Amino acid sequence: MMSQKSDYVDDAEIDATLDQLPSDETVEETVANLEANGFEVVVVDDADEALDAVQSEIPAGASVMNGHSTTLEEIGFVEYLGEGDHEWESLPDEIWSIDDDAERQAARRESQTADYFLGGINAISQSGELVAADRSGSRIGAYPFAASNVVIVSGVNKIVPTLSDALDRLEDVAYPLENERAQEAYGVDSAIAKQLIFRQELEEGRTTLVLVRDQLGY
């Protein structure tokens, strides 16, 4: 089931001060600091441009996996990957065609080493760090090392002044919204069980952030 932030925002209590569109100057400073920390950054204006940017990042023949991301759904990437009108190896299609639970779980773990792993992020500090969390770790497990290349897509609404604010945004914006989604999708509460602070990318060109000048995801 495809989801959008608007599906859950009315039912979740969030700190709206940590979910605002920043000024152009703030975006520029954040991009400069992210690049200084080793992240490649592509800034686009809207969801259509974001999808184009993602498509241009992934070469033909690459194996592609994505973690759950409302942002990827909002820009149309999840639908595009599933429809198969591309020249990539779609690992989600292979994984969800496996009937045996243990085999499927093993395939999910193996998919963390995809040529290209895509996902979202829960907060971006103006000082250039990325913050994300999962209940299971199936999304953020690939980010630090496992995947050969990582492409993260985020709205600029996730930019906050400091790393401390980014951790607050995880708790007070992303978690309440994700919890509502998890209850609807899976019938269970979510949890900030496994958390990542991605301070630097030391491998040149490995991690790309597609930053959208719009309010996307949570």
Secondary structure, 3 states (H helix, E strand, C coil): CCCCHHHCCCCCCCCHHHCCCCCHHHHHHHHHHHHHCCCEEEEECCHHHHHHHHHHHCCCCCEEEECCCHHHHHCCHHHHHHHCCCCCEEHHHHHHCCCCHHHHHHHHHHHHHCCEEEECCCEEECCCCEEEEECCCCCCCHHHHHCCEEEEEEEHHHEECCHHHHHHHHHHHHHHHHHHHHHHHHCCCCCCCEEEEECCCCCCCCEEEEEECCCCCC
